[in-house]
């Protein structure tokens, strides 16, 4: 299924991190998600968001391209444009009308994008102008849509009745929210108004309890805003301090009340008892939970009147998923999360009750363990992201009249420029095998190497035509651009999918490169669907970007996995005392062995016994896992890359990587430690290499390889096949 998510700014900027796990779960299932932020602003603030960058379209609200597209659409379809305008003029009040007209151009632009991308459904988060954008796009494109209403956005009631009538369904994250929506004019009939809470990823293990920590550590992960009730938490901490209860508080959040709260903390003489940490990166907060640094989580939320209150806070869910006990207030949708003993609840605006609950947990380790276990069970049973997306998928599939899996097996002719060499284009062969495991009938067709320009061209083209006539595929997949893709374009009578992998689009020091590049661009103009293995390659396309998906090549985690380095070295007969730096030089013209050797010379000044192990393509594929596990570091200094498979294989084997910023390496190494992405300078590379070698430990890559596994990538490719077949 191909799904468009409309956000306020995610993944560019902060404030919406809570639905990133939802998007990642869609992708893990093999569905295609395109994120379209209404107002992309600021940088990517954490690694969770960075992994979504390649699935996002960054266009500013009133960019020249958006305005030009919207104007052109309005001129071509004036009657349809007037119908959209009629929807917006029903806005309540001039301020709301102005807000909705502000997103009109981008809504028209999104409608055209949704059609060209082949979207099955549009889903907007928030009931305000993002939902307006989704509604306009749906009206323009004819593609069904839905939206998620959270909390304060319901209170704003921006065309809420009209939107709930037009949407195939409205998702509320709490029963309280659905009740408020009904009072604000929303249509809340059964089946069209559904409660599906936000979900969180449940870690494999609970956080370790630290019974001897003194003082105990509490954290409040919330923006410093009135609805969060920080003032009452500070007063509760003052009571605990006066009573001698050993507890410190970390305030993890930023907001308009920071100055006022800091002055209150000073007036209450809280001193080091309370730490104002500002905006804490999401991955760091989860690391605190994972490492058992936090004893309890507190969220003293308020009801500000006029239905301004919490929904079901994801900040509490995340702590509960790690088995950390939580304390909060009986406001908004919080009781739906904590009722039945899943957490402790106290009345809002009651510092004495809040202090009492914290005191009980600080003084009773058994109670902390009991409450933490109950909270984790609640998340597993009702609030896991898998359950959330399953429920959403059922609604969306009912709305679109289709499911994520094809009704029958697709027949795909997979054209691979490999010849008879076993190791050539091995990644394309493995991808074909993984697609067969998804129920696709794949027939490989191996061109005689990457065809030379004339002397085998006619022969290979005739052979390809015969293979197509004999196999009768539903689509043809060319695993390279250049002449391979162009031959498929000329020969195929069925939809064509082309994968661009690197040298077909990237500059390459070869006399034939310009011809390869021109043929690649011509093929992109006519291909039904395009796969680029990195965002960098996607940006180099002149044509077909609206039909392009960024999908890295997958790594076979059943072959590439971590094993003891000492055992691997013994099998290979390598000296256990040497520090082995691995370098892949299978394409010498772009790999820059000279830069690698200079960097290793710099590293040797700080680390002795470094040996640069240069791979030249002669190592059999079945030996590569052993080589990666026996090495100490992988070094990448290439001038250009697409999505280098050896980097992903190193990640899967836990081998640290030091690389220049090339291809999609920066994205792949996000959150992988110890690994470094550095400037293209031998001194800088050498220093980073020495630092990694001195650490002498394997990376955490095997924990983060699931999204680039062959099976995960195969599901995403399958979605592209389905879209191409429909075209």
C-alpha positions, 0 to 999 in steps of 0.5 A: 500500500502507498500511503501519504502522511501529512504532518506539521513539520516532521521530520524537519523540526521538533514537536511531533516525534511521538508518531515517528514509530507509527511511520516506521512500523508502516515501513517495516510492514513493507508499505510505502509511506511518503511524508509531506510536512505542511511547514518543514522548518528547522533541521532534523533534530534526532536520529529517529527523524533522520531515518524518515528524511528519504521518505519525505518531500520538503516543500515550503508552504508557499514555495515558488514550485508549490504556487506555480503548480497550484495556479496551473491546476486551478487554471486547468480545472476551474470548476473543480477549483470552485468546488474546493473554494466552496468547502473552505468558505464554510470556515468559522470566522475570518481567522480560521478562513485565512488559515485554511486559504493559506494551505490551499496552494499546497493542498492542490499541489499535494493532490497532484503529487498524490496522483502522480506518486500513485498513492492509495490513501492520504492520512493527516495528523492533526484536525487543523490545517494539516487536515485541511490540506489532506481534504483539499488533496483528496477532493482534487485527486479523488484519493480517499483520506482520513485524519488523526485528531489529537487534543487541542486541535479538536477544541479549535474545531476548524471545519471539524464537521465538514472534515469528519463528513468528507473523511473515510474515517476519523481517528481519535487517540482517546475516548475523551477526544472523541467525546469532545469532538462530538460536542464540537460538531464532528460526526461521530457515528460508529465506524467513522469515528474510531479510537486508535491510540498512538502506539510505541515500540516495546523493547525486548527487555525492561530497564534494570531496576537500581534499588540502591540508587540514592537519591532516586531519579525522576524525570518529567519529559514534557514541554514547559507549557501550562497544560503540563502542570510543572509548577505543581511538580516543583512544589511537590519536590519542595515538600519532598526536600523538606521531608528529607526524601532522597529524590532528584528531578530532571525536567526534559523539555523546553517551552514558554514557561521556562523562565517562570519555572526557574524563578519558582525553583529558586524561590523554593530553594530547590537548588540541585534537586531540580535540573532544567535540561531543555530539549533532550534528544529523544534517543538520549531519553530512551537511552536513559530508560534502557540503561536503568538511569531513571527510577520513575517518570512524572507527568503532572498534567492539568485540565485548563478548562474548555476541554484543553487537556492531555490526550493519551501521552506518548511520554508516559507510554514510552516509559511504561514500555521499558517497565518504568513506573509512572505517576500522573494526574486523572485528566484528559485521556490519561485514565485510559492509559493508567486505570487498573493499576498500570500507573499511579494517578493523583488529582491535578493541581495537588502538590501534596498528593503528587509528593505522596505518590513520589515518596511511596515509589522512592521508598518502596522498590517492590512497588516500583517493580510491580507498577513497572511490570503492570505498565509494560503489560498494558503497553504490550496488550493495548498500546504497542505500535504494532497493534496501532498500525494493524488497526489503522491498516484495517480501516485504510484497507476498507476505505481503499478497497484493497489490502497491502498484499497482492491478490495473486503472485506477480511475475517479474523478469529481473534483468541483471547485468552480471554475466556468468561471474558468481559474485557480480551484482550479488545484491540484485540476485539476493534481492530477487531471492527475497522477493520470491519468499514474498510470493513473487514469481521472479525469473532472472535474466543475466545480461552478458556483463554490462553490455558493451556498446555495439558488438553484443548490443543487438544479440543481447536485445534479441535474447531479452525480447525472447525471454520476455515473450517466453516468460510473459511477465507482469513487469520488468525490473532493470537492476541498473540504469544506462544501457541495461535500463534503456534496453529494457525500455525498448524491449518491454511491453509491460510496466518497467521498474528501474533501479539506479545504483550509483555509477549509472547516475553518479559522475564516473571517470570513464569515457563512456560515462556521459552516454551511460548518464544520458541513457539513464535519464532517458529511461527515467523519463519513461519508466513506470516506477523508479528505485534509487538506492539513496536520496543523493541519487534521487536528487540527480534524476532529471525526470521521474522524481514523482515516480521514484522511491528511495529504497536501499539495497538490503543485507541478508542478515541470515548470512551477515551477522555478528560472530566472535572476531577471534574465531573468525581470525583463527579460521582465516589464519590472521594474526590476532595481534594486528589491527585489520582495517578493511578497504573495498577496492573493487572499483579502483577509479572511484574507491580512492585507495590513495586516500585510504593509504594516506589516512592509515599512515596518519592512524599509525602514528597513534596506533601500532600494528595497523594492516590495511586489508584491500579487497579487490573483488576476488574474495568469494561471497560466502567468505565475506561474513568471516572477513568482516567479523575478523576485521577491526574497522571498515574504511570508505573513502570513495569519490561517489557511491549509491548505497554501498552494500559493504557498509550495511554488511559491516553494520550487520556484523558489528564492524565499526565503520569510518567513512567520508560523507558519500552516498547514503553512508551518513544515514546508514551510520546514524546511531551506530557506535563506534563509527564515524562520518568525516571530512574527505581529508587524510588527517581527519580520516586517520584521526577518526580511524585511530579513535575507533581502533583504540576503542577496540569494541564492536558496534551496536549495528546488529541491533539497528539492522532490521530496517535494511534486512532483505525481508524488510527491503523486499516488502518495500520493493513489492509495494513498488511492483504493485504500483507499477503493475497498476499503472 
